[in-house]
């Protein structure tokens, strides 16, 4: 069995550099402006479907996770 130390691969260093310089707030603001602050096709926690939700123009955003995940089968 071969065990890989993924932390040693350059890909992870490059990804770390990208995420450290990533401005999630700015990306979200630009996306919302392009979509006219509307979200289409949203399911809430009670499985209620909303075709279109219009968000307020002024609200605070926060990046809560920078997670990359891959399932291997």
C-alpha positions in Angstrom: 0.0 0.0 0.0 1.3 3.4 -0.9 0.6 6.4 1.3 0.8 9.9 -0.3 1.6 13.0 1.7 -0.6 15.4 -0.2 0.6 18.4 1.7 3.9 18.1 -0.1 2.4 18.5 -3.6 2.8 22.0 -5.2 -1.0 22.0 -6.0 -1.8 22.5 -2.3 0.7 25.4 -2.0 -0.8 27.0 -5.0 -4.4 26.5 -3.8 -3.4 28.0 -0.4 -1.9 31.0 -2.1 -5.1 31.5 -4.1 -7.4 31.2 -1.1 -5.3 33.5 1.0 -5.7 36.2 -1.6 -9.3 35.4 -2.5 -11.8 38.2 -1.8 -15.0 36.3 -1.3 -16.9 39.4 -0.3 -16.1 41.2 -3.6 -16.9 38.1 -5.6 -20.3 37.8 -3.9 -21.1 41.5 -4.4 -20.2 41.3 -8.1 -22.3 38.1 -8.5 -25.3 39.6 -6.8 -25.1 42.8 -8.8 -25.1 40.7 -12.0 -28.1 38.7 -10.9 -30.0 41.8 -9.7 -29.9 40.4 -6.1 -32.1 37.5 -7.1 -31.6 33.8 -6.2 -33.4 31.3 -8.4 -34.4 27.8 -7.4 -33.9 27.8 -3.6 -34.9 25.0 -1.2 -35.1 26.0 2.5 -34.6 23.8 5.6 -38.2 22.6 5.6 -37.9 21.5 1.9 -40.1 24.4 0.8 -39.2 25.5 -2.8 -38.8 29.2 -3.8 -38.6 29.9 -7.5 -37.1 33.4 -7.0 -35.9 35.1 -3.9 -35.0 38.8 -4.0 -32.3 39.8 -1.5 -32.0 43.2 0.1 -29.5 45.5 -1.6 -27.6 46.1 1.6 -26.5 43.2 3.9 -23.3 41.8 5.4 -21.6 38.7 4.0 -19.1 36.5 5.7 -16.9 33.7 4.4 -17.4 30.8 6.9 -15.4 28.1 5.2 -12.7 27.6 2.5 -13.3 23.9 1.9 -12.2 21.8 -1.0 -13.7 18.3 -0.9 -13.4 15.4 -3.2 -15.0 12.0 -2.8 -13.0 9.0 -4.0 -14.8 5.8 -4.7 
